[in-house]
């Protein structure tokens, strides 16, 4: 009986010692405080909103001048969706703390999830590609954006980089498909080639900026807002202007589509 009492006493003392000892293994990940955007970052977002809104009005105006305006309307919806996204971000909404110093603007990724497939669709229509090729290239684009969203939501940096690499692979496949269409647009080939090269070059900057901002947190939130705004305005507004302002190229595409349908 005495032996049992002594054993229980030893077990109790051991458990008490373990309970009082700090568990260092739990401190594997310490969340960092999210940086709050200042007036400069907010100003960049308001500029992005203004550029997208003005471009949307221009694209819609050009669409009303044509009885067949499918490409113009797609281009309009690209900047219209981006206008809403930038309005949300400029009012400090559409952002979540993902336990890193860089805020996760989910409104930006929702924008990309809708607008980038429309941009790819625009380019494919200009080149006269078949529906299956359009579906494949748009699918690669959606896969790329989804990988980016998952990478931002994850807190473990190693896993984030895995999804970043997967997104880059999808991006490579998409760029390869877009570049293969250069020269296939007939009368619209010049405008199409300019839009494709602008898209590939400007979109190549996105993974670089992501790696510097969300990936490694090398640059500040303010610089991140500036870089993303410049890239978005270039890849959407300038892209849309190249397409919509070339009326002769669009009419040639519409004529070719009508001939095929007949």
Secondary structure, 3 states (H helix, E strand, C coil): CHHHHHHHHHHHHHHHHHHHCCCHHHCCCCCCCCCCCCHHHHHHHHHHHHHHHHHHHHHHHHHCCCCCCHHHHHHHHHHHHHHHHHHHHHCCCCCECCCCCCCECHHHHHHHHHHHHHHHHHHHHHHCCCHHHHHHHHHHHHHHHHHHHHHHHCCCHHHHHHHHHHHHHHHHHHHHHHHHCCCCCHHHHHHHHHHHHHHHHHHHHHHHHHHHHHHCCCCCHHHHHHHHHHHHHHHHHHHHHHHHCCHHHHHHHHHHHHHHHC
